Amino acid sequence: MRTYSLLLFFHSLFRWLVLSGLLFTLSRAALRWTGQKSFTRLDNKLRHITATLAHVQLTLGYVLYFNSPLVQWFRTHFREAVRQLPVVFFGLIHIILMTLAITFITIGSAVAKRKSTDLEKFRTMTLWYGVALAIILLAIPWPFSPLAKRPFFRTF
């Protein structure tokens, strides 16, 4: 149980790192794309770090997902669970959307890396990371969400 709590802590920490990294990298890419700036080593590092943080977060999320008592109950009592929106959110919707978002970040990072011009790199990052951010924002259990509510910061 102590390991699970530690994983929850790191998952909560990485959630904000991923969001802030993605927002920073996305806004920088969009500004440099529209401003027709050159793609620097810093831009390449930000692209890579953003994708790496997202992958670490997804890995932590998978470990927590497959060890979650709520998800185990969801899978065991599927017919009853699908009638409860918060349970469906955490048992199915959240994991699918987050996996999809990280897939978009991964594809965007890989495609941008291989583009030949600076503007193509920034455009690719802006589009793929922007879609990923939109999906992530939909999949977060915000305190005001009608699907499932969670506080901004968990108390352990």
C-alpha positions in Angstrom: 0.0 0.0 0.0 2.9 2.3 0.7 4.2 1.8 -2.8 0.8 2.7 -4.3 0.7 5.9 -2.3 4.2 6.8 -3.5 3.1 6.2 -7.0 0.1 8.4 -6.5 2.4 11.2 -5.3 4.7 11.0 -8.3 1.7 10.7 -10.6 0.3 13.9 -9.1 3.6 15.7 -9.4 4.2 14.6 -13.0 0.6 15.6 -14.0 1.6 19.3 -13.4 5.0 18.8 -15.0 3.4 17.4 -18.2 0.8 20.1 -18.4 3.3 23.0 -17.8 5.9 21.5 -20.1 3.3 20.9 -22.8 1.8 24.4 -22.5 5.3 26.0 -22.6 6.5 23.9 -25.5 3.3 24.4 -27.4 3.1 28.1 -26.9 6.8 28.5 -27.9 6.3 26.4 -31.0 3.2 28.4 -32.0 4.9 31.7 -31.5 8.1 30.7 -33.3 6.0 29.2 -36.2 4.0 32.3 -36.7 7.1 34.5 -36.2 9.0 32.4 -38.7 11.9 31.9 -36.3 14.6 29.2 -36.5 14.4 25.9 -34.8 17.1 25.9 -32.1 18.7 23.2 -29.9 16.5 24.4 -27.1 13.4 23.8 -29.2 14.6 20.3 -29.9 15.3 19.7 -26.2 11.8 21.0 -25.3 10.2 18.7 -27.9 12.1 15.8 -26.5 11.6 16.6 -22.8 7.9 17.2 -23.3 7.5 13.8 -24.9 9.6 12.1 -22.3 7.6 13.6 -19.4 4.4 12.5 -21.1 5.7 8.9 -21.4 6.7 8.8 -17.8 3.3 10.1 -16.8 1.6 7.5 -19.0 3.7 4.7 -17.5 2.9 5.8 -13.9 -0.8 6.1 -14.9 -0.8 2.5 -16.3 0.7 1.1 -13.2 -1.8 3.0 -11.0 -4.7 2.0 -13.4 -4.0 -1.7 -13.3 -3.6 -1.7 -9.5 -6.5 0.6 -8.7 -9.2 -0.9 -6.5 -11.8 1.2 -8.4 -10.7 -0.2 -11.8 -10.6 -3.7 -10.5 -14.2 -3.3 -9.3 -15.1 -1.7 -12.6 -13.7 -4.7 -14.5 -15.3 -7.2 -12.2 -18.7 -5.6 -12.0 -18.9 -4.1 -15.5 -22.6 -4.3 -16.0 -23.3 -2.4 -12.7 -20.2 -0.1 -13.1 -21.2 1.3 -16.5 -24.3 2.9 -14.9 -22.1 5.1 -12.7 -20.5 7.9 -14.6 -17.5 8.6 -12.3 -16.7 4.9 -12.3 -16.9 4.8 -16.1 -14.8 7.9 -16.3 -11.9 6.4 -14.3 -12.4 2.8 -15.5 -12.5 3.6 -19.2 -12.7 7.2 -20.5 -9.7 8.6 -18.7 -7.3 5.9 -19.7 -8.4 5.9 -23.3 -8.2 9.6 -23.7 -4.8 9.9 -21.9 -3.4 7.1 -24.0 -4.6 8.9 -27.2 -3.2 12.2 -26.0 0.3 10.7 -25.4 0.1 9.0 -28.8 -0.5 12.4 -30.4 2.5 13.8 -28.5 4.7 10.9 -29.5 3.7 11.2 -33.2 4.0 15.0 -33.2 7.5 14.7 -31.6 8.7 12.0 -34.0 7.3 13.7 -37.1 8.6 17.2 -36.1 12.1 15.7 -35.6 12.2 14.5 -39.2 10.9 17.6 -40.9 13.4 19.4 -43.1 12.5 23.0 -42.4 12.2 24.9 -39.2 8.7 26.2 -40.0 7.5 22.6 -40.7 8.9 21.5 -37.3 7.1 24.2 -35.4 3.9 23.7 -37.4 4.0 20.0 -36.7 4.6 20.4 -33.0 1.9 23.1 -32.7 -0.7 21.0 -34.4 0.0 17.6 -32.8 0.8 19.0 -29.3 -2.3 21.3 -29.5 -4.6 18.3 -30.2 -2.9 16.4 -27.4 -3.4 19.3 -25.0 -7.1 19.5 -25.9 -7.6 15.8 -25.2 -5.7 16.0 -21.9 -7.8 18.9 -20.8 -11.0 16.9 -21.5 -9.6 13.8 -19.7 -8.6 15.5 -16.5 -11.0 15.0 -13.6 -11.3 18.7 -12.8 -13.0 19.7 -9.5 -15.8 21.3 -11.6 -16.2 18.3 -14.1 -19.6 16.8 -14.5 -18.0 13.4 -15.2 -15.8 12.9 -12.2 -14.5 15.3 -9.6 -11.0 15.4 -8.1 -9.2 18.2 -6.2 -6.4 20.0 -7.9 -3.9 18.6 -5.4 -4.5 15.4 -3.5 -3.9 15.2 0.2 -2.1 12.0 1.1 
